[in-house]
Amino acid sequence: MNKRELQEIGGEVTEELGKGFSLFRLAVKNIFTYFWLNAKICLTLACLSFLICLFTVYNAAVQDRNEQFARESASCNLYCCESSSLFKKFKETGVDIAYSDDIYVHSFNQLITNLYGVGGQWLGNSSYFVLKIDGEEYRPYENISFCTTASPQNNYFTAADYTELRARTGKTSFFVAGNYPAADDEIAVNETLLDAYRIEPEGLIGKEISVYIKDPREGKEPLLFQYTAKVAGIMTADLSRLTGHSADSNLRPAVLFRYENTFFRSATVVRHRAYLSKWPTVEQVDTWGFGSASPNTVYLGYIKLAQIQNLNNLQVLATNLYIIVGTALVIGLVLTIFLVIDKYMKVFSRSGGILLSFGMRRSQLYGLLVLQLLLLCIVSVPISFALTFVGYFAINAVVKWATDVMLTLSLRRIAGTLLFGVITVVALSLFFFTYAVLKLRRHTVRQFLATEVN
């Protein structure tokens, strides 16, 4: 560089130093002067942040999906049977039980058998029943299980039921109107039962409802008057959609009694149930039927285990990728940045020598370096975010195609992950700044000017 060129640059520097925000303008000019070198650093920082964000987002998404799935299936992580000996044998396997109790179901088996000559209808279905409210009879438009249940603790709904209800619907109560039966002559009815009979729930609280067993053929008189009770509450239809209260689980109450009710206690079948602390394996579940000694011995979460296994496999894969592939790529990118930054410092040293020759203080020079690195960070962050989202949705599409598992991510997790990526880029830039300052602080102006750029 000859004397005239130095004087021209010196004039520009002197003019810039006399203006407000001169360091910012100089930083921008330096970046555009050595555009490709700065672009390489910016893209390398963006790629490093992208890798960190992508693996973090993917791990967080798998973890979120695991937690969400556990909440949305909480009520079916349940072992249930009628046999007390089988239930005792089940407990002796050492399985970790979070909560266990008994519930009772009113049996219509003998009654229906005597009337219609058919057996096995201990629950009954709605085709056998007619409801009467305010003198008007209602017949079912569709057949559903007429399951009448009660809990000895008069607390039918468990913590797992509430967990799944909140996860699926955001609700915190199983009653859309009224409350749990408080007196022996009170009942709660399910919205699904009312829907089957085309009964509007409005105004039903406090009214008496009579239940008949009546021949479904037209023109027949009532064969037996069953029971009359006051409606204390209406249960949400969402109860019937919970995984642990499916139509074939015998745990979906159409009518909820108090345990002390004399009519209810007249003919009951006991169901022992145990909610597990964690999800079992398929091999464990296969041993719990004990030869299927009872047709009503069942683990309700069996069909969910395949999805759980897929999620666990995804989490293991994500962890391995994060540790092995991610670490290797990050190390490679950091080494690349060091190589690029070494050339960057030589270029900056040459320009810094010129700036120092025309009156710039060292503190201003270091401030200029900070500004340049800050500008590179600001540009690299949105690039890394864009790459992260594209990569995440691409991986999610592949995972959905291969395993039928759709990953989701909460806004809180997304914000935390992106913040982590920003902090990583800024921390790395500050590290390079410290490295540069330590390398340059002992240089004289002559050494700055004599720096050779390869």
N, C-alpha and C positions, 0 to 999 in steps of 0.2 A: 504494500500500500504506500503510495508516494505522499509527499508533503501536502500537495494541493487537495488530494482526497481527504487527508486528515483534517485539513482546515475546513473543508465543506461539511464534513461530519461534525467537527467541533462547533461550527456555526449553528448547525441544527440543534445540537445538544444544549449549547448555551441558550438558544431561544426557548427550547422546551423547558429547561430548568427554571426559566423566569416566569413560566405560566403556572396557573393552578392545575392540579391533577397531572402534573408532568410525568410522574412515574407511571401512571396508568397508560398515558398515550405512548410512552416509550416502550412499555411492556407489549402493547398491541402491535406497535411497529416492529419490534424484535420478532414477535411470533410470526408476522406475515413476511418478514425478511427471510426467515429460515422456515418457511411454511412446511416443507415436507418433513424436516427433522422434528418439528413440533407436532405435526400430524401423526408421525410414527409413535411418539411418546403418548399422545392423547389416545390413540387407538389401542396401544398396549395397556395403558391404565384402564381403558374401558373394557377390554377383554378380560383383564384380571378381575375387575369388579363384577363383570358378567358371570364368570365362572363361579365366583364366591356366592353371588346372589342366586344363580340358578340352582346350585346344589343345596343351598340353604332353603330356597323356596320349595324345591322338590321334597326335601326332607320334612319341612314344615307342613306341606300339603298332605303327605302320607300320614304324618302324625295327626293332623287335624281330621283327616278322613277316618282314621282309626278311632279317634275319640268320638267323633260324630256318629259313626256306625255303632259303637258301644252304647251310646245314649239312645239312639233310635231303635235299638233292639234289646234294651235292658230287660224288658218284661218277659222275654222268651228264653233268657238264660236260666231256665227253670226245669227242675226235675219234679215230676208229679206222678203219684200212683195211689191206688186204693188199698193195697195190701200193707198193713202195718209191719209185717215181717220183712217184706221186700224193702220198705222204707228204712227199717233199722239196718238191714244188710247194706243198703246204699250208703248210709252214714258211716258204716264201718269201713268203707273203702278209703276213708281219709280225705275225701274231697273237701275243699275249702268252702264252707257254706256261710253266706252272708246273713241269711235270714230264713227261718223255716216256721211253718204253722200248719194248721188244719183248716179246711173249709168244708162246709156241708152243702149238699144239693138235695132238694126235695125230690123224692122218687115217685113218679106216677106209674111205675111199671105194673104193679099188681092191679091197680085201678083200671088202667087201660086194657090190660089183659082180660079182666073180668067182663068189661063192657064190649070189647071188640074182638076178643079172641086172638089177639096178637101179643107177642112178647118182645122184650128188649127195648121197650120205650120208657126207660126209667126217667129220662129227661122229658120226653114228650116233644112234640113239635106243634106249631101254632094251628095246624089244621084241626086238632082235637078241641081247641078252646074257643069260646066266645066270651067277649068282654061286654059288660053292661055299665053304662055311665049315664046318670040322669034319666034312667028309664029307657034309654036307646041301646039296642044291641049292635055290636060290631063284629063282623067276621073278617078273618085275615084275607088279604089279597095276595099274599105270598107266604110260603112256609119258612119259618125260622125256628131255631131252637128255643123252646119255652123253658129256659133254664132258670130255676128259682134257687137262689143261693143265700148263704149267711155265713158269717164268721163268728166263732165263739167270743172273740174280742170285740165284736161289732165294729171291726175296722178292716173291711174287705180289701181296700186298696193299699198296696205296699209302696215303699220308697222307690222300687224299680218301676212301678207303674207310673208314678209321678214324674220320674226322670224321663221316661219315654214320651209321656204326654207333653212335657215342656219342650223336648227336643223336636217333636213332630208338629206341634200346633202352637206352642208358646203359651198354652193355657196352664193354670195352676190348680184347677178344680175339675172334678169329674161331674159336677152338677151344673146344668144350664139354668136350673130353677130349683128352689127349695134346698133341702139338706138331707143328710143321712137319716134314715128312720130313727126317731128318738123314743118312740113308744111301741109296745108290742102289737098294737093294731094298725101300725103304719108300715108302708112299703115305699120303695123307690122303683120307678120303672125306667127302662132304657128307651131312648129316642128311636132305636131301630125297631123295637116292639110296636111303638105308637105308629111308626111309618108303615109297618106291615099291615096294621089295621086301619090306616088312613085316619088316625085320631090326631087332631090338632092339640099340641101341648099347652097352648095359651089357656090360662084359667083353670088348669087341671089340678094345681096344688090345692090341697085341702078337701078335694072332692072324694067321694067314695067310689071305688071301682069294684065291681063284682066279676068273678071269674067262674064260668060254667064249663063243664065238659059236655059237649052237645054233638050229636051225630051230624057230620058235615053234609048229609043229604037233606035236601029241602023237605019241609013239611013234617019233620020230626020234632017232638017236644023235647025240652031239656031232659037229659037222662040223669044228671046229677048236679045239684048246686054245690059249688066248691067252697068259695071263700069271698068275703067282702072286707075290704080294708081301705084306709084313708091314704091318699097319695101325699107323701111327705117331700119327695124330691124326684126330679127327672134327670137321669144320667145322660151325659153326652154320647152321641153316636160315635164319637172318636174313640171311646173305650173299646168298641167292637173292631176297630181298625188296628189296635195295638197288636204287636207280634205275639204276645203271650196270651191274647184273648181271641184267638182265631175261632172260626165256627166249629172246628173239629177238636178244640182243646177242652171242651166241657168246663171252661172257666170264663165264659162270657155270660154274665147275668142279664136275663131279660127282666127279672124281678128280683129285688134285693130285700130280704127280710131281716129282722132282728133275730138273733139266735134263740132268744127266750120264747119266741112265738109258738104257741101250742100247736097250731095247725102245721106249721113248718116242721116241728120236731116229730110229728106223727109218723113220718116215713122219710128217712134221710139216708144218704150215702156219703161217706166221708172221703175226702181227697186230701192226701198228705202232699204238701208242696215245699220245695226248698230252692231258694234263689242262690246261685253260686257267686262267689267273689270274683272269679275270673273265668274266661271261656275255656272249656275243656278241649281235648283232642277227640277226633273221631274214634280212635281206638278206645279211649276211656268210655265214651258214650255207648259203644257197642257192648261193653260188659255190664252196663247198668240195667238192661232189661232182664238179666238173669234167666235167659231162655224164654223171654216173653211169657212168663207165667201168668201175667195178667194183661188183657188187651188194653187196659187203661193205664198201663205203665209206660210213660213217655217222657222223653227229653224234648221240650218244645223248640229249642234252638238248633236242632240238628241241621235243618236246611240252611242255616246261616253260617255254618262252620266252613264251608267252601270259600265263601266271601272273606271270612276272617283269615283263612289260610292265604288267600291271594294278597290281602293287605299286609300280612306279616312278611310274605315273600318280597313284596315291593319295598317294605321298610328295610329288610336285610340288603336288598339290591342297592337301595339308595345309600345306605351306610357304607357299603363296600365301594361304591363309585366315589363317594365323598372322600373316603380314606385313601384309596389307591389311585384311581384316575385323577381325581381332583387335586390331590397333593402333588402328583407328578406334573400336571399342567401348570399349577400355580408356581412351582419351583422353576419350571422352564420359562414362564413369563417374567418372573422376578429377575432371573439371570439375563433375559433379553432386555429388560428395562435397564439393568446395570450397564450393559454394553452400549445401549443407546444414550444413556445419561452421561457416560464417559465422554462421548463425542459432543454431546450437548454442552457439557461443562467447558470443553475446549473452545467451542464457538462463543460461549458466554464470556469466557475469560478474555478472549481477543476483543470482543465488543466492550467488556468492562474496562479493559486497559485504556481504550479510547475515551470512554466516559470519565474515568478517573483523571486522565490527562487534561480534561477541560473543566475540571472543578467539581465533579461529583464526589460526594463523600462516600466512604465505605458503607456507612449505615444506609445511605440511599441506594447503593448498589445491591446490598443484600435485600432491601425492600423491593427493588425491581425484580430480583430473582423470585421472591415470595409471590409477587403479583403474577408473574408469568406462570409459575406452577399452579397458582390458584385459578387462573383463567383456563389452564389446561384441564384442571379438575372439573371446573364448572361445565366445560364442553363434554368431557368424558362421561360424566354422571348420567345425563339423559340418554346417551348412546348405550351405556351399559343397561339402563332400565329397559330400553326398547329391545335390546338383544335378549334380556332375561325373559320378558313377557313372550316374545316370539318362541324362544326355546322351551319355555314352560308349557305353552299351549301345544307345541308340536309334540313334546314328550307325552303330554296328557292325552292327546289324540291317539298316539301309538298304544299307550297303556289301556285306554278305553277299548280299542280294537282288539287287543290281545287278551285282556282279562275281564272286560265288561265292568271295570271299576272306574268311576268318574271321580277324579280328585277335585277337591274344593279347598279354598283357602279363605280365611276370614280377613277382613280389612285390617284388623290389629296385627295379624301375622304378616301381611303384605307390607304394612308400614314399618314394622320392626325389621323385616328382611332388607328392605331398600335402605333403611337408615344404617343398617350394618354395612351394606355395600358402600355407602357414602363415607362412613367412618373409615373403612378400609382404604379407600382411595386417598382420602385426606391424610391419614396416618402414614401411608406409603410416601406421599408427596413431602410431608414434613421430614420423614426420614431422609429422603434424597436432599432436601434443603440442608439439613444438618450435615450430611455427608459433604455437600458442596461447600458449605461455609468452613468446615474443618480443613477442606482441601485448599481453599483459596485464602484463608485468613493470613497466612505468612507470605503470600506473594507480594512482591513489589510491583509498581506500575510497569517497570521494564519487563519483569517476568510475565505480566499479563499480556503485554504487547508482543512478546517473543513467542507466545504459545502457537504451536503449529497444529493446524487442523488437517487430519488425514482424510 
